[in-house]
Amino acid sequence: MPRKQSSGKYKLKTHKATSKRFRMTGTGKVVRTKIGKGHLRRNTSKRTKYLLAETIEVNTNGLVKHIKRLAPYMRKKD
């Protein structure tokens, strides 16, 4: 059986750590979650834990460009 013809373009690999840490909003902004959510939250106040749930927009243009290069197939949420 002959091999399937390739279209000539390469598939880019997504950097998996980047795709897990960043999301794209509906308006095209790149957002991230706050740090400090891994463990040791038992002694943290409720207000602090509530504030950890927020997402923050990545404002630096260089970082946004870098993130989009590492996760080329990251799209807006539909």
ChimeraX commands (.cxc) that place a marker at each C-alpha (Angstrom):
marker #1 position 0.00,0.00,0.00 radius 0.5
marker #1 position 1.51,3.37,-0.98 radius 0.5
marker #1 position 2.15,6.08,1.57 radius 0.5
marker #1 position -0.21,8.99,1.90 radius 0.5
marker #1 position 0.95,12.10,0.07 radius 0.5
marker #1 position 2.06,14.89,2.40 radius 0.5
marker #1 position 0.83,18.41,1.81 radius 0.5
marker #1 position 4.35,19.79,2.18 radius 0.5
marker #1 position 3.72,21.72,5.40 radius 0.5
marker #1 position 5.07,20.85,8.80 radius 0.5
marker #1 position 3.04,20.32,11.92 radius 0.5
marker #1 position 4.28,22.41,14.82 radius 0.5
marker #1 position 4.59,20.86,18.25 radius 0.5
marker #1 position 2.85,22.60,21.13 radius 0.5
marker #1 position 4.85,23.23,24.29 radius 0.5
marker #1 position 2.61,21.35,26.70 radius 0.5
marker #1 position 3.57,23.30,29.84 radius 0.5
marker #1 position 2.62,26.53,28.09 radius 0.5
marker #1 position -0.73,25.18,26.95 radius 0.5
marker #1 position -1.53,24.13,30.52 radius 0.5
marker #1 position -0.58,27.49,32.08 radius 0.5
marker #1 position -2.15,29.94,29.65 radius 0.5
marker #1 position -5.58,30.38,28.03 radius 0.5
marker #1 position -6.94,32.65,25.33 radius 0.5
marker #1 position -10.10,34.66,26.06 radius 0.5
marker #1 position -12.87,35.31,23.58 radius 0.5
marker #1 position -11.44,38.72,22.77 radius 0.5
marker #1 position -7.99,37.27,22.05 radius 0.5
marker #1 position -6.22,38.20,25.29 radius 0.5
marker #1 position -3.78,35.74,26.84 radius 0.5
marker #1 position -4.54,35.08,30.51 radius 0.5
marker #1 position -2.82,33.11,33.24 radius 0.5
marker #1 position -3.73,31.88,36.70 radius 0.5
marker #1 position -2.11,33.12,39.88 radius 0.5
marker #1 position 0.73,31.29,41.59 radius 0.5
marker #1 position 0.59,29.63,45.00 radius 0.5
marker #1 position -2.30,27.25,44.40 radius 0.5
marker #1 position -0.34,24.01,44.53 radius 0.5
marker #1 position -0.44,23.15,48.24 radius 0.5
marker #1 position -0.32,24.58,51.80 radius 0.5
marker #1 position -3.64,26.41,51.58 radius 0.5
marker #1 position -5.05,25.06,54.81 radius 0.5
marker #1 position -3.84,28.03,56.87 radius 0.5
marker #1 position -4.66,30.63,54.24 radius 0.5
marker #1 position -7.58,33.00,54.75 radius 0.5
marker #1 position -10.77,32.58,52.72 radius 0.5
marker #1 position -10.29,35.95,51.07 radius 0.5
marker #1 position -6.80,35.05,49.89 radius 0.5
marker #1 position -8.00,31.71,48.52 radius 0.5
marker #1 position -10.83,33.52,46.75 radius 0.5
marker #1 position -8.37,35.96,45.17 radius 0.5
marker #1 position -6.19,33.07,43.95 radius 0.5
marker #1 position -9.04,31.93,41.69 radius 0.5
marker #1 position -8.76,35.04,39.48 radius 0.5
marker #1 position -7.00,35.02,36.14 radius 0.5
marker #1 position -4.62,37.79,35.13 radius 0.5
marker #1 position -4.08,39.16,31.64 radius 0.5
marker #1 position -0.56,38.90,30.28 radius 0.5
marker #1 position 0.22,42.50,29.30 radius 0.5
marker #1 position 3.81,42.35,28.08 radius 0.5
marker #1 position 3.88,42.19,24.28 radius 0.5
marker #1 position 7.10,40.18,24.22 radius 0.5
marker #1 position 5.67,37.54,26.54 radius 0.5
marker #1 position 2.45,37.28,24.55 radius 0.5
marker #1 position 4.47,36.79,21.37 radius 0.5
marker #1 position 6.59,34.13,23.09 radius 0.5
marker #1 position 3.52,32.28,24.41 radius 0.5
marker #1 position 1.83,32.30,21.01 radius 0.5
marker #1 position 4.99,30.90,19.45 radius 0.5
marker #1 position 5.16,28.09,22.03 radius 0.5
marker #1 position 1.45,27.24,21.66 radius 0.5
marker #1 position 0.69,27.90,17.98 radius 0.5
marker #1 position -2.73,26.24,18.00 radius 0.5
marker #1 position -4.04,28.08,21.06 radius 0.5
marker #1 position -7.29,29.65,19.93 radius 0.5
marker #1 position -10.03,31.82,21.26 radius 0.5
marker #1 position -12.73,30.06,23.26 radius 0.5
marker #1 position -15.86,29.56,21.17 radius 0.5
marker link #1:1,2 radius 0.2
marker link #1:2,3 radius 0.2
marker link #1:3,4 radius 0.2
marker link #1:4,5 radius 0.2
marker link #1:5,6 radius 0.2
marker link #1:6,7 radius 0.2
marker link #1:7,8 radius 0.2
marker link #1:8,9 radius 0.2
marker link #1:9,10 radius 0.2
marker link #1:10,11 radius 0.2
marker link #1:11,12 radius 0.2
marker link #1:12,13 radius 0.2
marker link #1:13,14 radius 0.2
marker link #1:14,15 radius 0.2
marker link #1:15,16 radius 0.2
marker link #1:16,17 radius 0.2
marker link #1:17,18 radius 0.2
marker link #1:18,19 radius 0.2
marker link #1:19,20 radius 0.2
marker link #1:20,21 radius 0.2
marker link #1:21,22 radius 0.2
marker link #1:22,23 radius 0.2
marker link #1:23,24 radius 0.2
marker link #1:24,25 radius 0.2
marker link #1:25,26 radius 0.2
marker link #1:26,27 radius 0.2
marker link #1:27,28 radius 0.2
marker link #1:28,29 radius 0.2
marker link #1:29,30 radius 0.2
marker link #1:30,31 radius 0.2
marker link #1:31,32 radius 0.2
marker link #1:32,33 radius 0.2
marker link #1:33,34 radius 0.2
marker link #1:34,35 radius 0.2
marker link #1:35,36 radius 0.2
marker link #1:36,37 radius 0.2
marker link #1:37,38 radius 0.2
marker link #1:38,39 radius 0.2
marker link #1:39,40 radius 0.2
marker link #1:40,41 radius 0.2
marker link #1:41,42 radius 0.2
marker link #1:42,43 radius 0.2
marker link #1:43,44 radius 0.2
marker link #1:44,45 radius 0.2
marker link #1:45,46 radius 0.2
marker link #1:46,47 radius 0.2
marker link #1:47,48 radius 0.2
marker link #1:48,49 radius 0.2
marker link #1:49,50 radius 0.2
marker link #1:50,51 radius 0.2
marker link #1:51,52 radius 0.2
marker link #1:52,53 radius 0.2
marker link #1:53,54 radius 0.2
marker link #1:54,55 radius 0.2
marker link #1:55,56 radius 0.2
marker link #1:56,57 radius 0.2
marker link #1:57,58 radius 0.2
marker link #1:58,59 radius 0.2
marker link #1:59,60 radius 0.2
marker link #1:60,61 radius 0.2
marker link #1:61,62 radius 0.2
marker link #1:62,63 radius 0.2
marker link #1:63,64 radius 0.2
marker link #1:64,65 radius 0.2
marker link #1:65,66 radius 0.2
marker link #1:66,67 radius 0.2
marker link #1:67,68 radius 0.2
marker link #1:68,69 radius 0.2
marker link #1:69,70 radius 0.2
marker link #1:70,71 radius 0.2
marker link #1:71,72 radius 0.2
marker link #1:72,73 radius 0.2
marker link #1:73,74 radius 0.2
marker link #1:74,75 radius 0.2
marker link #1:75,76 radius 0.2
marker link #1:76,77 radius 0.2
marker link #1:77,78 radius 0.2
view
